[in-house]
Amino acid sequence: MEQSNRLIFDIPKVDDFKRFYEIHSDPETNLFNPKGPLNLEESKESFNSIIAHWKEHNFGSWTIKTKESETIVGFGGLSYRMYGAAMKLNLGYRFDKDSWGKGYATELAKYTIFYGFSELNVDKIFAIVRPKHAASIKVLEKCNMKFLQTINDVPKQEDSLIYSIEKQKP
């Protein structure tokens, strides 16, 4: 388990699936997801891939709870993801709509970057975002991630934006 000022980050457990499904099947939390909300089968597949990533790499997307209520407000962290033909270490998250506007995404992203550089000893972290998702772009920029390039990852849609941050050399 990891912690930031207001949040608790934990390895997802089977019991967390119900909350995962609630968040990932909500149309509002998927406004910028080209695939839209996940159905039950897609949610199971996605959640199982998070569990498998943890087993294989000993890190991944966390369940995110507030210290105040210990309620799961989202899921996010670092995981390997394909960027076209290249595998990259990706920062990703999804929060329940009731927790939007409270700075949780920025707090998670900053902690995740710190964790990746200090605990995992990686040199570079990437994030991919839809071009109209202004709130997520703002989060990445607050975390000093820089726009790198676009990627045509969704057929017949505007290219996604790739952001990155490099570990500072001493």
FENTAMO-V480604 format. One record per residue. RES is the residue in three letters. SS is DSSP state (hx for helix, st for strand, lp for the rest). PHI is phi in whole degrees, 0 to 359 (* if undefined). OMEGA is omega in whole degrees, -180 to 180 (none if undefined). Layout:
res: {RES:RES}
ss: {SS:SS}
phi: {PHI:PHI}
omega: {OMEGA:OMEGA}
//
This chain:
res: {MET:GLU:GLN:SER:ASN:ARG:LEU:ILE:PHE:ASP:ILE:PRO:LYS:VAL:ASP:ASP:PHE:LYS:ARG:PHE:TYR:GLU:ILE:HIS:SER:ASP:PRO:GLU:THR:ASN:LEU:PHE:ASN:PRO:LYS:GLY:PRO:LEU:ASN:LEU:GLU:GLU:SER:LYS:GLU:SER:PHE:ASN:SER:ILE:ILE:ALA:HIS:TRP:LYS:GLU:HIS:ASN:PHE:GLY:SER:TRP:THR:ILE:LYS:THR:LYS:GLU:SER:GLU:THR:ILE:VAL:GLY:PHE:GLY:GLY:LEU:SER:TYR:ARG:MET:TYR:GLY:ALA:ALA:MET:LYS:LEU:ASN:LEU:GLY:TYR:ARG:PHE:ASP:LYS:ASP:SER:TRP:GLY:LYS:GLY:TYR:ALA:THR:GLU:LEU:ALA:LYS:TYR:THR:ILE:PHE:TYR:GLY:PHE:SER:GLU:LEU:ASN:VAL:ASP:LYS:ILE:PHE:ALA:ILE:VAL:ARG:PRO:LYS:HIS:ALA:ALA:SER:ILE:LYS:VAL:LEU:GLU:LYS:CYS:ASN:MET:LYS:PHE:LEU:GLN:THR:ILE:ASN:ASP:VAL:PRO:LYS:GLN:GLU:ASP:SER:LEU:ILE:TYR:SER:ILE:GLU:LYS:GLN:LYS:PRO}
ss: {lp:st:st:lp:lp:lp:st:st:st:st:st:lp:lp:hx:hx:hx:hx:hx:hx:hx:hx:hx:hx:hx:lp:lp:hx:hx:hx:hx:lp:lp:lp:lp:lp:lp:lp:lp:lp:hx:hx:hx:hx:hx:hx:hx:hx:hx:hx:hx:hx:hx:hx:hx:hx:hx:hx:lp:lp:lp:st:st:st:st:st:st:lp:lp:lp:lp:lp:st:st:st:st:st:st:st:st:st:st:st:st:lp:lp:st:st:st:st:st:st:st:st:st:st:lp:hx:hx:hx:lp:lp:lp:lp:hx:hx:hx:hx:hx:hx:hx:hx:hx:hx:hx:hx:hx:hx:hx:lp:lp:lp:lp:lp:st:st:st:st:st:st:lp:lp:lp:lp:hx:hx:hx:hx:hx:hx:hx:hx:hx:lp:lp:lp:st:st:st:st:st:st:lp:lp:lp:lp:lp:lp:lp:lp:st:st:st:st:st:st:st:lp:lp:lp:lp}
phi: {*:238:215:244:304:242:238:242:246:224:291:298:242:309:297:277:299:305:291:303:296:303:288:280:262:282:303:292:281:242:304:253:275:302:277:79:296:278:277:300:294:297:296:299:297:295:296:297:290:295:298:297:299:300:296:282:246:64:199:165:284:266:281:242:239:275:294:297:243:57:268:290:253:179:221:178:153:249:203:283:214:283:246:68:263:249:274:231:275:253:269:215:197:212:244:301:300:289:254:292:78:251:83:294:297:294:298:298:298:298:295:298:297:303:300:298:284:271:270:268:56:272:262:211:232:242:214:239:216:288:297:265:271:302:296:290:299:298:300:299:291:296:268:66:281:247:299:253:189:259:217:272:251:231:306:62:229:301:301:281:256:252:246:209:216:251:297:285:281:294}
omega: {178:180:169:-177:-174:-171:175:180:-176:177:180:177:-179:-179:-179:-175:-178:-179:177:-179:179:-178:-174:178:-178:180:-179:180:-178:-178:-177:178:-177:180:-179:-179:178:172:-175:-179:178:178:178:-180:-180:-180:178:178:175:178:-180:179:178:-179:-177:-170:-179:170:179:177:178:159:-178:179:172:175:-177:-175:-175:175:176:180:-180:178:178:-180:-179:174:177:-178:177:172:-172:-180:-175:176:-179:174:-169:170:-180:180:170:-178:172:-176:180:180:178:174:-178:179:-178:-179:179:179:177:-176:179:179:-179:178:177:-180:-180:-179:-174:-176:-179:178:176:-178:-175:178:-178:171:179:-174:176:-173:-180:-178:-174:-178:180:176:179:177:-178:-180:175:-180:179:173:-176:175:-178:-178:174:176:177:-175:179:-178:176:177:177:-179:173:179:175:175:177:174:179:176:179:177:179:none}
//
